[in-house]
Amino acid sequence: GEMNGTALLLGGPDERQAVERIVELSGGSAIDGGVHELLDFAAIVGRLDALVTGDTMALHIAVALGVPSVAIFGPTVEQEIDLFGGGRKIVTSADCAPCYRRECDVSPSCMDLVTVDEVAEALAGVLED
């Protein structure tokens, strides 16, 4: 189905440029959620209809608070994370994954191999559940 909502972009100080660029390209469908201290961040995550994220602190907060999540796994191992029935996992098709590296010079990267369509389909699924 068609998703009509607003994407709230949350990230840390290192992600400011990426957030600003996505907001600019989104045509109004994404807004900058800012950078927050941990408790405020957790409260915001708790108010979301759904979360799309990598294997991050936001994912763990969402799982703890029962927020439906789409978890994208590239460099980390999906078997180590239980969504407790509250979401969908997308696992990269990259042969070199999981590697646990924070930096990578492989192109396309494991995360680049995850498609927008895969994420959109998983998000539609968690919103329907």
All heavy atoms as an XYZ file, in Angstrom:
926
protein
N       0.800     -1.201      0.000
C       0.000      0.000      0.000
C       0.834      1.252      0.000
O       2.045      1.220      0.189
N       0.171      2.359     -0.209
C       0.816      3.671     -0.217
C       0.986      4.144      1.215
O       0.060      4.067      2.016
C      -0.067      4.653     -0.993
C       0.566      5.986     -1.264
C       1.673      5.950     -2.298
O       1.725      5.013     -3.100
O       2.495      6.870     -2.273
N       2.195      4.613      1.540
C       2.426      5.132      2.885
C       2.393      6.654      2.833
O       3.124      7.265      2.065
C       3.780      4.654      3.413
C       3.742      3.222      3.877
S       5.337      2.675      4.465
C       6.164      2.393      2.914
N       1.527      7.227      3.627
C       1.430      8.677      3.692
C       1.764      9.101      5.102
O       0.911      9.099      5.968
C       0.021      9.154      3.329
C      -0.344      8.787      1.912
O       0.502      8.869      1.033
N      -1.572      8.376      1.702
N       2.999      9.413      5.326
C       3.411      9.838      6.648
C       4.627     10.720      6.532
O       5.104     10.999      5.439
N       5.082     11.131      7.660
C       6.263     11.962      7.706
C       7.382     11.169      8.345
O       7.185     10.524      9.370
C       5.985     13.231      8.546
O       4.875     13.912      7.968
C       7.196     14.148      8.557
N       8.540     11.211      7.715
C       9.717     10.559      8.277
C      10.413     11.560      9.196
O      10.745     12.666      8.777
C      10.662     10.109      7.172
N      10.608     11.172     10.432
C      11.354     11.978     11.390
C      12.766     11.415     11.414
O      12.965     10.250     11.743
C      10.708     11.873     12.775
C      11.397     12.648     13.891
C      11.251     14.148     13.651
C      10.801     12.254     15.236
N      13.726     12.215     11.033
C      15.115     11.753     10.962
C      15.836     12.064     12.253
O      15.921     13.218     12.669
C      15.831     12.429      9.778
C      15.160     12.209      8.423
C      15.873     13.031      7.353
C      15.145     10.744      8.051
N      16.332     11.010     12.896
C      17.053     11.147     14.150
C      18.467     10.631     13.971
O      18.676      9.624     13.302
C      16.361     10.351     15.261
C      14.952     10.800     15.615
C      14.273      9.773     16.494
C      14.989     12.157     16.296
N      19.420     11.308     14.554
C      20.806     10.864     14.464
C      21.668     11.680     15.392
O      21.190     12.593     16.070
N      22.926     11.348     15.402
C      23.872     12.044     16.252
C      24.525     13.200     15.534
O      24.241     13.485     14.373
N      25.424     13.872     16.240
C      26.115     15.038     15.672
C      26.857     14.725     14.372
O      26.913     15.566     13.479
C      27.109     15.442     16.772
C      26.576     14.834     18.022
C      25.801     13.620     17.625
N      27.371     13.503     14.228
C      28.122     13.133     13.030
C      27.232     12.954     11.800
O      27.732     12.843     10.692
C      28.903     11.831     13.252
C      29.967     11.962     14.318
O      30.292     13.108     14.705
O      30.474     10.924     14.774
N      25.936     12.900     12.006
C      25.012     12.644     10.906
C      24.250     13.884     10.453
O      23.342     13.799      9.640
C      24.040     11.531     11.320
C      24.772     10.229     11.538
C      24.081      9.273     12.487
O      23.443      9.728     13.455
O      24.203      8.071     12.251
N      24.639     15.045     10.944
C      23.907     16.275     10.629
C      23.848     16.555      9.132
O      22.803     16.904      8.603
C      24.521     17.486     11.353
C      24.501     17.417     12.856
C      23.148     17.061     13.454
N      22.120     17.981     13.001
C      20.835     17.668     12.845
N      20.396     16.461     13.109
N      19.974     18.543     12.419
N      24.972     16.419      8.443
C      24.994     16.713      7.001
C      24.072     15.784      6.235
O      23.321     16.220      5.368
C      26.408     16.571      6.451
C      27.134     17.889      6.307
C      28.437     17.700      5.552
O      29.240     16.833      5.882
N      28.645     18.510      4.537
N      24.104     14.497      6.562
C      23.252     13.522      5.884
C      21.780     13.835      6.136
O      20.960     13.804      5.211
C      23.585     12.109      6.332
N      21.426     14.149      7.373
C      20.033     14.476      7.715
C      19.575     15.695      6.921
O      18.497     15.685      6.321
C      19.870     14.695      9.233
C      18.538     15.361      9.561
C      20.006     13.379      9.980
N      20.400     16.738      6.900
C      20.025     17.954      6.176
C      19.824     17.680      4.697
O      18.893     18.198      4.073
C      21.073     19.047      6.404
C      21.029     19.602      7.822
C      22.233     20.459      8.184
O      23.045     20.797      7.287
O      22.372     20.780      9.378
N      20.664     16.840      4.120
C      20.567     16.506      2.690
C      19.290     15.707      2.413
O      18.597     15.958      1.425
C      21.814     15.709      2.266
C      21.847     15.358      0.809
C      22.267     16.544     -0.036
N      22.409     16.122     -1.425
C      21.806     16.723     -2.433
N      21.063     17.786     -2.228
N      21.973     16.285     -3.664
N      18.971     14.754      3.270
C      17.757     13.951      3.080
C      16.516     14.837      3.187
O      15.598     14.728      2.371
C      17.700     12.786      4.091
C      18.828     11.787      3.791
C      16.337     12.103      4.047
C      19.079     10.797      4.910
N      16.491     15.726      4.167
C      15.365     16.648      4.322
C      15.199     17.475      3.045
O      14.091     17.620      2.520
C      15.544     17.566      5.554
C      14.547     18.714      5.537
C      15.418     16.754      6.836
N      16.323     17.964      2.536
C      16.317     18.782      1.324
C      15.753     18.003      0.133
O      14.970     18.533     -0.651
C      17.768     19.205      1.050
C      17.995     20.143     -0.095
C      19.491     20.413     -0.260
O      20.144     20.795      0.726
O      19.992     20.216     -1.384
N      16.135     16.745     -0.003
C      15.712     15.925     -1.141
C      14.309     15.333     -0.983
O      13.741     14.843     -1.948
C      16.708     14.773     -1.351
C      18.116     15.166     -1.779
C      19.040     13.962     -1.724
C      18.097     15.775     -3.176
N      13.752     15.386      0.220
C      12.502     14.670      0.504
C      11.242     15.372      0.019
O      10.168     14.768      0.033
C      12.376     14.408      2.004
O      11.981     15.601      2.676
N      11.365     16.617     -0.347
C      10.178     17.348     -0.781
C       9.139     17.499      0.313
O       7.940     17.501      0.054
N       9.587     17.589      1.554
C       8.668     17.807      2.663
C       8.187     16.544      3.347
O       7.444     16.617      4.321
N       8.601     15.373      2.868
C       8.136     14.140      3.513
C       9.052     13.681      4.642
O       8.734     12.732      5.345
C       7.956     13.026      2.485
O       9.179     12.717      1.876
N      10.180     14.368      4.816
C      11.079     14.064      5.937
C      11.385     15.352      6.683
O      11.546     16.402      6.073
C      12.369     13.431      5.439
N      11.439     15.255      8.006
C      11.803     16.418      8.805
C      12.971     16.077      9.726
O      13.178     14.928     10.095
C      10.612     16.968      9.623
C      10.045     15.920     10.576
C       9.537     17.514      8.708
C       8.989     16.464     11.516
N      13.712     17.099     10.059
C      14.884     16.958     10.922
C      14.424     16.851     12.364
O      13.836     17.781     12.911
C      15.782     18.181     10.720
C      17.085     18.109     11.481
O      17.233     17.245     12.378
O      17.979     18.927     11.190
N      14.692     15.699     12.972
C      14.285     15.480     14.356
C      15.280     15.991     15.366
O      15.043     15.913     16.570
N      16.427     16.498     14.897
C      17.418     17.059     15.809
C      18.262     16.006     16.511
O      18.132     14.808     16.287
N      19.144     16.494     17.357
C      20.037     15.642     18.158
C      19.613     15.795     19.612
O      19.344     16.910     20.068
C      21.510     16.086     17.974
C      22.434     15.285     18.869
C      21.925     15.964     16.512
N      19.521     14.683     20.336
C      18.960     14.719     21.683
C      19.808     13.937     22.675
O      20.513     13.001     22.316
C      17.549     14.111     21.666
C      16.649     14.794     20.710
N      15.968     15.946     21.014
C      16.334     14.521     19.415
C      15.286     16.348     19.975
N      15.480     15.502     18.982
N      19.690     14.305     23.933
C      20.266     13.523     25.014
C      19.501     12.200     25.093
O      18.368     12.095     24.622
C      20.159     14.280     26.342
C      20.959     15.561     26.386
C      22.456     15.353     26.241
O      22.963     14.329     26.754
O      23.114     16.203     25.617
N      20.099     11.200     25.726
C      19.577      9.837     25.716
C      18.117      9.714     26.142
O      17.311      9.090     25.445
C      20.453      8.925     26.578
C      20.012      7.464     26.647
C      19.992      6.836     25.273
C      20.913      6.683     27.581
N      17.725     10.282     27.273
C      16.354     10.108     27.750
C      15.337     10.772     26.826
O      14.260     10.227     26.582
C      16.203     10.613     29.184
C      16.911      9.769     30.245
C      16.734     10.392     31.627
C      16.435      8.327     30.237
N      15.681     11.939     26.298
C      14.792     12.603     25.342
C      14.692     11.784     24.063
O      13.616     11.621     23.493
C      15.291     14.019     25.019
C      15.203     14.952     26.217
O      14.343     14.721     27.094
O      15.992     15.913     26.273
N      15.832     11.259     23.613
C      15.872     10.422     22.418
C      14.962      9.202     22.612
O      14.143      8.866     21.751
C      17.313      9.999     22.134
C      17.476      9.112     20.936
C      17.448      9.648     19.651
C      17.660      7.753     21.080
C      17.604      8.835     18.540
C      17.817      6.930     19.972
C      17.785      7.471     18.701
N      15.085      8.542     23.750
C      14.264      7.363     24.036
C      12.782      7.723     24.052
O      11.946      6.972     23.534
C      14.678      6.731     25.363
N      12.442      8.864     24.603
C      11.039      9.299     24.646
C      10.508      9.538     23.236
O       9.372      9.170     22.924
C      10.902     10.562     25.492
N      11.321     10.133     22.373
C      10.909     10.368     20.986
C      10.720      9.041     20.259
O       9.708      8.832     19.588
C      11.933     11.263     20.260
C      11.895     12.682     20.849
C      11.659     11.296     18.754
C      13.062     13.562     20.446
N      11.673      8.124     20.398
C      11.550      6.808     19.768
C      10.270      6.128     20.233
O       9.547      5.515     19.443
C      12.796      5.931     20.038
C      12.563      4.480     19.614
C      14.017      6.500     19.317
N       9.947      6.265     21.497
C       8.742      5.652     22.047
C       7.447      6.178     21.462
O       6.406      5.527     21.552
N       7.474      7.352     20.851
C       6.278      7.967     20.256
C       6.112      7.652     18.774
O       5.116      8.033     18.170
C       6.338      9.493     20.424
C       6.329     10.016     21.848
C       5.020      9.758     22.568
N       3.865     10.165     21.769
C       3.172     11.273     21.932
N       3.471     12.097     22.903
N       2.155     11.557     21.142
N       7.092      6.981     18.164
C       7.042      6.708     16.728
C       6.013      5.627     16.403
O       5.775      4.719     17.197
C       8.420      6.239     16.233
C       9.574      7.221     16.416
C      10.888      6.562     15.980
C       9.328      8.513     15.651
N       5.425      5.720     15.216
C       4.550      4.654     14.718
C       5.388      3.435     14.347
O       4.930      2.305     14.466
C       3.768      5.114     13.490
C       2.760      6.205     13.826
O       2.184      6.169     14.935
O       2.558      7.090     12.976
N       6.597      3.689     13.856
C       7.531      2.626     13.479
C       8.918      3.242     13.360
O       9.060      4.452     13.184
C       7.127      1.982     12.157
N       9.931      2.380     13.458
C      11.321      2.816     13.353
C      11.996      2.027     12.242
O      11.814      0.814     12.135
C      12.046      2.546     14.671
C      13.556      2.835     14.679
C      13.809      4.338     14.700
C      14.218      2.166     15.866
N      12.776      2.725     11.416
C      13.645      2.072     10.435
C      15.067      2.438     10.835
O      15.397      3.622     10.953
C      13.368      2.557      8.997
C      14.368      1.942      8.023
C      11.942      2.230      8.579
N      15.900      1.428     11.054
C      17.239      1.692     11.563
C      18.162      0.519     11.279
O      17.712     -0.569     10.925
C      17.184      1.954     13.089
O      18.478      2.332     13.566
C      16.708      0.729     13.843
N      19.428      0.760     11.462
C      20.395     -0.324     11.466
C      20.414     -0.948     12.854
O      19.504     -0.736     13.667
N      21.447     -1.711     13.124
C      21.625     -2.340     14.438
C      22.201     -1.264     15.358
O      23.405     -1.124     15.503
C      22.569     -3.533     14.289
C      22.749     -4.320     15.569
O      22.154     -3.941     16.600
O      23.503     -5.302     15.542
N      21.315     -0.478     15.955
C      21.706      0.713     16.698
C      21.048      0.748     18.076
O      20.150     -0.047     18.369
C      21.240      1.988     15.955
O      19.805      1.962     15.891
C      21.828      2.074     14.552
N      21.444      1.727     18.862
C      20.807      1.945     20.150
C      19.315      2.230     19.965
O      18.489      1.783     20.761
C      21.467      3.107     20.886
C      20.827      3.388     22.228
S      21.612      4.711     23.146
C      21.529      6.056     21.996
N      18.965      2.953     18.907
C      17.558      3.249     18.647
C      16.748      1.963     18.506
O      15.618      1.877     18.995
C      17.416      4.102     17.386
N      17.321      0.954     17.861
C      16.628     -0.329     17.706
C      16.365     -0.959     19.067
O      15.257     -1.425     19.342
C      17.442     -1.284     16.826
C      16.858     -2.684     16.670
C      15.481     -2.638     16.018
C      17.811     -3.572     15.889
N      17.345     -0.961     19.928
C      17.187     -1.572     21.250
C      16.142     -0.827     22.079
O      15.345     -1.447     22.786
C      18.536     -1.656     21.967
C      19.528     -2.464     21.201
N      19.462     -3.836     21.114
C      20.582     -2.082     20.443
C      20.459     -4.271     20.350
N      21.142     -3.226     19.936
N      16.127      0.493     21.966
C      15.121      1.293     22.669
C      13.735      0.965     22.129
O      12.793      0.742     22.893
C      15.434      2.807     22.526
C      16.698      3.163     23.313
C      14.240      3.647     22.978
C      17.235      4.557     23.024
N      13.592      0.914     20.806
C      12.297      0.625     20.191
C      11.789     -0.753     20.598
O      10.605     -0.909     20.935
C      12.403      0.725     18.671
N      12.666     -1.745     20.579
C      12.262     -3.097     20.981
C      11.798     -3.088     22.434
O      10.750     -3.651     22.767
C      13.408     -4.111     20.755
C      13.101     -5.449     21.409
C      13.669     -4.298     19.259
N      12.539     -2.404     23.294
C      12.174     -2.346     24.711
C      10.832     -1.658     24.928
O      10.072     -2.038     25.810
C      13.265     -1.618     25.508
N      10.524     -0.670     24.091
C       9.288      0.096     24.250
C       8.141     -0.441     23.394
O       7.049      0.126     23.399
C       9.544      1.570     23.919
C      10.530      2.292     24.831
C      10.772      3.716     24.350
C      10.048      2.285     26.275
N       8.396     -1.520     22.636
C       7.345     -2.116     21.814
C       7.018     -1.349     20.550
O       5.918     -1.480     20.009
N       7.953     -0.543     20.057
C       7.742      0.202     18.816
C       8.093     -0.713     17.637
O       9.193     -1.260     17.585
C       8.627      1.475     18.778
C       8.507      2.186     17.444
C       8.254      2.409     19.920
N       7.164     -0.913     16.698
C       7.456     -1.767     15.542
C       8.683     -1.242     14.795
O       8.818     -0.043     14.582
C       6.208     -1.637     14.669
C       5.137     -1.107     15.568
C       5.842     -0.301     16.624
N       9.575     -2.164     14.407
C      10.845     -1.747     13.823
C      11.211     -2.540     12.578
O      10.920     -3.730     12.488
C      11.966     -1.917     14.842
O      11.697     -1.152     16.001
N      11.868     -1.852     11.653
C      12.534     -2.483     10.526
C      14.019     -2.342     10.826
O      14.536     -1.229     10.899
C      12.189     -1.803      9.186
C      13.024     -2.396      8.054
C      10.697     -1.925      8.889
N      14.671     -3.474     11.034
C      16.091     -3.479     11.396
C      16.909     -3.955     10.206
O      16.688     -5.047      9.688
C      16.315     -4.393     12.587
N      17.840     -3.121      9.778
C      18.677     -3.435      8.622
C      20.038     -3.906      9.114
O      20.717     -3.188      9.851
C      18.837     -2.202      7.710
C      17.454     -1.676      7.302
C      19.698     -2.545      6.497
C      17.486     -0.310      6.654
N      20.410     -5.113      8.708
C      21.671     -5.705      9.142
C      22.645     -5.788      7.990
O      22.372     -6.422      6.981
C      21.432     -7.102      9.735
C      20.656     -7.057     11.015
C      19.278     -7.084     11.010
C      21.323     -6.943     12.223
C      18.552     -7.016     12.190
C      20.618     -6.867     13.417
C      19.236     -6.912     13.391
N      23.788     -5.113      8.144
C      24.881     -5.161      7.186
C      26.094     -5.767      7.845
O      26.332     -6.970      7.758
N      26.855     -4.938      8.560
C      28.086     -5.436      9.171
C      27.889     -6.231     10.458
O      28.839     -6.794     10.976
C      28.893     -4.165      9.439
C      27.878     -3.076      9.546
C      26.745     -3.477      8.644
N      26.666     -6.291     10.978
C      26.432     -7.033     12.225
C      25.540     -8.249     11.968
O      24.925     -8.381     10.915
C      25.810     -6.135     13.305
O      24.553     -5.653     12.847
C      26.724     -4.972     13.645
N      25.456     -9.129     12.960
C      24.782    -10.418     12.821
C      23.335    -10.332     13.296
O      23.078    -10.037     14.462
C      25.530    -11.503     13.635
C      24.835    -12.851     13.519
C      26.966    -11.616     13.168
N      22.392    -10.615     12.395
C      20.970    -10.499     12.745
C      20.527    -11.516     13.784
O      19.605    -11.251     14.552
C      20.098    -10.570     11.495
C      20.172    -11.856     10.718
C      19.082    -12.850     11.071
O      18.152    -12.507     11.827
O      19.185    -13.980     10.612
N      21.192    -12.659     13.869
C      20.784    -13.689     14.828
C      20.996    -13.251     16.273
O      20.432    -13.848     17.183
C      21.551    -15.004     14.592
C      21.210    -15.692     13.295
C      22.126    -15.272     12.153
O      22.698    -14.189     12.150
N      22.256    -16.145     11.157
N      21.803    -12.228     16.496
C      22.071    -11.766     17.851
C      20.980    -10.839     18.388
O      20.991    -10.489     19.564
C      23.415    -11.032     17.905
C      24.592    -11.948     17.634
C      25.937    -11.226     17.697
O      25.956     -9.989     17.875
O      26.949    -11.913     17.556
N      20.044    -10.437     17.535
C      19.027     -9.459     17.931
C      17.645    -10.093     17.823
O      17.265    -10.612     16.775
C      19.080     -8.206     17.028
C      20.480     -7.585     17.026
C      18.007     -7.197     17.443
C      20.969     -7.100     18.369
N      16.878    -10.040     18.903
C      15.507    -10.532     18.912
C      14.579     -9.326     18.886
O      14.694     -8.434     19.740
C      15.278    -11.356     20.182
C      13.970    -12.128     20.156
O      13.058    -11.764     19.373
O      13.852    -13.087     20.935
N      13.688     -9.279     17.915
C      12.726     -8.180     17.834
C      11.453     -8.492     18.627
O      10.545     -7.676     18.671
C      12.382     -7.876     16.368
C      13.557     -7.476     15.480
C      13.064     -7.191     14.063
C      14.303     -6.276     16.041
N      11.388     -9.662     19.242
C      10.257    -10.068     20.073
C       8.922     -9.885     19.356
O       7.951     -9.405     19.923
C      10.275     -9.327     21.420
C      11.493     -9.641     22.235
C      12.605     -8.807     22.209
C      11.556    -10.807     22.981
C      13.748     -9.115     22.929
C      12.695    -11.121     23.718
C      13.790    -10.279     23.686
N       8.924    -10.241     18.072
C       7.696    -10.185     17.287
C       7.293     -8.790     16.847
O       6.256     -8.631     16.217
N       8.094     -7.801     17.159
C       7.717     -6.421     16.861
C       8.427     -5.817     15.678
O       8.807     -4.662     15.728
N       8.621     -6.586     14.609
C       9.265     -5.975     13.469
C       9.725     -6.963     12.428
O       9.366     -8.138     12.456
N      10.510     -6.429     11.509
C      11.053     -7.217     10.405
C      12.547     -6.943     10.313
O      13.001     -5.836     10.582
C      10.416     -6.811      9.073
C       8.910     -6.770      9.054
C       8.308     -8.130      8.747
N       6.882     -8.159      9.038
C       5.916     -7.979      8.154
N       6.212     -7.718      6.905
N       4.654     -8.055      8.531
N      13.267     -7.962      9.891
C      14.705     -7.825      9.675
C      14.991     -7.852      8.179
O      14.386     -8.623      7.440
C      15.466     -8.969     10.333
C      15.402     -8.970     11.842
C      16.167    -10.151     12.399
C      16.108    -10.196     13.922
N      16.867    -11.344     14.454
N      15.912     -7.004      7.771
C      16.436     -7.030      6.409
C      17.922     -7.313      6.544
O      18.620     -6.600      7.262
C      16.217     -5.685      5.686
C      14.713     -5.391      5.562
C      16.892     -5.704      4.322
C      14.412     -4.019      5.011
N      18.381     -8.353      5.865
C      19.785     -8.748      5.956
C      20.429     -8.554      4.592
O      19.899     -9.003      3.575
C      19.922    -10.212      6.422
C      21.384    -10.605      6.541
C      19.204    -10.407      7.762
N      21.566     -7.884      4.565
C      22.270     -7.613      3.317
C      22.622     -8.897      2.578
O      22.784     -9.956      3.179
C      23.562     -6.813      3.588
O      24.153     -6.472      2.331
C      24.558     -7.616      4.409
N      22.769     -8.762      1.282
C      23.183     -9.899      0.457
C      24.694     -9.932      0.245
O      25.205    -10.808     -0.454
C      22.476     -9.832     -0.903
O      22.831     -8.621     -1.569
N      25.411     -8.990      0.852
C      26.867     -8.905      0.645
C      27.572    -10.165      1.142
O      27.310    -10.639      2.251
C      27.435     -7.682      1.356
N      28.478    -10.684      0.322
C      29.237    -11.884      0.683
C      30.163    -11.651      1.871
O      30.470    -12.586      2.603
C      30.092    -12.355     -0.507
C      29.234    -12.849     -1.663
O      28.085    -13.270     -1.420
O      29.717    -12.814     -2.802
N      30.631    -10.420      2.042
C      31.618    -10.128      3.082
C      30.982     -9.844      4.449
O      31.678     -9.632      5.437
C      32.501     -8.967      2.662
S      31.586     -7.512      2.125
N      29.668     -9.837      4.502
C      28.971     -9.529      5.758
C      28.613    -10.814      6.498
O      28.356    -11.826      5.866
C      27.706     -8.729      5.467
N      28.599    -10.808      7.809
C      28.925     -9.683      8.689
C      30.430     -9.579      8.943
O      31.115    -10.597      9.020
C      28.196    -10.044      9.974
C      28.195    -11.545      9.997
C      28.115    -11.974      8.552
N      30.909     -8.374      9.058
C      32.345     -8.151      9.282
C      32.613     -7.362     10.559
O      33.735     -7.294     11.018
C      32.938     -7.402      8.096
S      32.309     -5.713      7.965
N      31.587     -6.721     11.111
C      31.679     -5.884     12.323
C      32.567     -4.653     12.164
O      32.889     -3.995     13.140
C      32.130     -6.704     13.537
C      31.038     -7.570     14.091
C      30.994     -8.925     13.826
C      30.031     -7.013     14.866
C      29.979     -9.719     14.325
C      29.012     -7.805     15.374
C      28.995     -9.152     15.102
O      27.993     -9.940     15.605
N      32.947     -4.321     10.954
C      33.776     -3.116     10.759
C      32.913     -1.867     10.817
O      31.793     -1.847     10.331
C      34.474     -3.171      9.402
C      35.511     -4.236      9.326
C      36.317     -4.093      8.043
N      37.333     -5.131      8.015
C      37.689     -5.793      6.925
N      37.117     -5.517      5.773
N      38.615     -6.708      6.996
N      33.471     -0.797     11.370
C      32.780      0.498     11.393
C      33.049      1.276     10.107
O      32.239      2.085      9.686
C      33.226      1.331     12.592
C      32.706      0.791     13.902
C      32.963      1.797     15.026
N      32.375      1.354     16.273
C      31.113      1.558     16.623
N      30.298      2.176     15.810
N      30.671      1.130     17.777
N      34.196      1.054      9.518
C      34.577      1.724      8.274
C      34.770      0.667      7.203
O      35.188     -0.452      7.502
C      35.887      2.502      8.454
C      35.853      3.559      9.552
C      34.956      4.726      9.219
O      34.869      5.093      8.022
O      34.318      5.264     10.145
N      34.503      1.024      5.939
C      34.571      0.047      4.866
C      34.880      0.746      3.559
O      34.362      1.833      3.304
C      33.230     -0.665      4.773
S      33.034     -1.686      3.332
N      35.707      0.114      2.727
C      35.975      0.698      1.411
C      35.429     -0.163      0.272
O      35.728      0.068     -0.886
C      37.468      1.001      1.231
C      38.343     -0.234      1.405
O      37.806     -1.345      1.520
O      39.575     -0.062      1.429
N      34.597     -1.164      0.614
C      33.972     -1.988     -0.407
C      32.852     -1.173     -1.066
O      32.090     -0.484     -0.394
C      33.387     -3.284      0.207
C      32.608     -4.085     -0.821
C      34.492     -4.126      0.825
N      32.767     -1.246     -2.381
C      31.721     -0.519     -3.089
C      31.050     -1.444     -4.101
O      31.754     -2.025     -4.919
C      32.322      0.688     -3.810
O      31.294      1.438     -4.407
N      29.744     -1.615     -4.074
C      28.829     -1.045     -3.077
C      28.995     -1.723     -1.715
O      29.322     -2.900     -1.654
C      27.443     -1.334     -3.662
C      27.636     -2.538     -4.518
C      29.034     -2.460     -5.048
N      28.756     -0.953     -0.668
C      28.880     -1.498      0.684
C      27.707     -2.428      0.977
O      26.703     -2.442      0.258
C      28.893     -0.365      1.712
O      27.574      0.150      1.873
N      27.824     -3.181      2.065
C      26.741     -4.104      2.449
C      25.431     -3.359      2.667
O      24.359     -3.861      2.338
C      27.134     -4.913      3.681
S      27.494     -3.947      5.157
N      25.500     -2.161      3.187
C      24.279     -1.398      3.418
C      23.732     -0.828      2.113
O      22.513     -0.712      1.943
C      24.524     -0.290      4.445
C      24.841     -0.823      5.844
S      23.545     -1.853      6.565
C      22.566     -0.596      7.370
N      24.629     -0.489      1.171
C      24.177      0.012     -0.131
C      23.397     -1.048     -0.909
O      22.579     -0.721     -1.769
C      25.362      0.462     -0.992
C      26.047      1.707     -0.465
O      25.413      2.480      0.281
O      27.232      1.914     -0.808
N      23.648     -2.332     -0.610
C      22.965     -3.418     -1.318
C      21.524     -3.623     -0.844
O      20.748     -4.315     -1.489
C      23.755     -4.726     -1.172
C      25.091     -4.750     -1.902
C      25.862     -6.021     -1.544
C      24.917     -4.639     -3.411
N      21.160     -3.016      0.272
C      19.773     -3.066      0.740
C      18.998     -2.025     -0.059
O      19.386     -0.863     -0.119
C      19.691     -2.773      2.255
C      18.240     -2.680      2.709
C      20.448     -3.834      3.037
N      17.895     -2.442     -0.678
C      17.170     -1.534     -1.566
C      16.077     -0.757     -0.847
O      15.547     -1.207      0.184
C      16.529     -2.300     -2.742
O      15.464     -3.118     -2.232
C      17.556     -3.148     -3.484
N      15.735      0.383     -1.403
C      14.634      1.195     -0.888
C      13.341      0.382     -0.912
O      12.543      0.435      0.027
C      14.484      2.496     -1.708
C      13.217      3.253     -1.326
C      15.707      3.372     -1.535
N      13.141     -0.397     -1.968
C      11.929     -1.210     -2.068
C      11.836     -2.241     -0.946
O      10.761     -2.472     -0.401
C      11.858     -1.918     -3.429
C      11.540     -0.955     -4.566
O      11.086      0.174     -4.297
O      11.758     -1.340     -5.732
N      12.966     -2.870     -0.618
C      12.973     -3.842      0.487
C      12.549     -3.167      1.792
O      11.773     -3.715      2.569
C      14.380     -4.417      0.706
C      14.825     -5.475     -0.250
C      16.252     -5.905      0.076
O      17.201     -5.175     -0.261
O      16.394     -6.982      0.700
N      13.103     -1.980      2.033
C      12.800     -1.250      3.265
C      11.338     -0.809      3.270
O      10.635     -0.977      4.270
C      13.756     -0.051      3.452
C      13.358      0.775      4.666
C      15.197     -0.530      3.565
N      10.859     -0.271      2.153
C       9.469      0.186      2.069
C       8.494     -0.972      2.292
O       7.488     -0.822      3.002
C       9.208      0.848      0.720
N       8.792     -2.128      1.713
C       7.929     -3.299      1.879
C       7.899     -3.762      3.338
O       6.844     -4.060      3.888
C       8.443     -4.426      0.972
C       7.544     -5.630      0.902
C       8.077     -6.675     -0.066
O       8.489     -6.313     -1.189
O       8.106     -7.857      0.331
N       9.070     -3.792      3.962
C       9.148     -4.201      5.378
C       8.410     -3.191      6.261
O       7.703     -3.576      7.200
C      10.602     -4.340      5.803
N       8.569     -1.902      5.976
C       7.902     -0.867      6.763
C       6.389     -0.981      6.613
O       5.656     -0.916      7.608
C       8.391      0.522      6.350
C       7.765      1.697      7.087
C       7.963      1.587      8.598
C       8.331      3.007      6.555
N       5.921     -1.178      5.396
C       4.468     -1.352      5.185
C       3.990     -2.560      5.994
O       2.908     -2.504      6.610
C       4.173     -1.529      3.708
N       4.776     -3.606      6.023
C       4.417     -4.811      6.790
C       4.304     -4.559      8.268
O       3.345     -5.003      8.908
N       5.282     -3.839      8.859
C       5.203     -3.598     10.305
C       4.082     -2.632     10.657
O       3.490     -2.724     11.735
C       6.541     -3.138     10.958
C       7.622     -4.161     10.763
C       6.970     -1.776     10.514
N       3.753     -1.732      9.745
C       2.650     -0.802     10.006
C       1.305     -1.503      9.926
O       0.340     -1.073     10.561
C       2.711      0.386      9.043
C       3.848      1.367      9.294
C       3.947      2.369      8.155
C       3.705      2.079     10.628
N       1.219     -2.579      9.143
C      -0.022     -3.356      9.032
C      -0.202     -4.326     10.191
O      -1.327     -4.687     10.525
C      -0.034     -4.153      7.724
C      -0.256     -3.306      6.489
C      -0.029     -4.089      5.198
O       0.095     -5.333      5.249
O       0.044     -3.430      4.148
N       0.898     -4.793     10.769
C       0.835     -5.822     11.832
C       0.036     -5.345     13.030
O      -0.058     -4.202     13.329
C       2.241     -6.214     12.298
C       2.971     -7.051     11.248
O       2.333     -7.478     10.268
O       4.185     -7.248     11.414
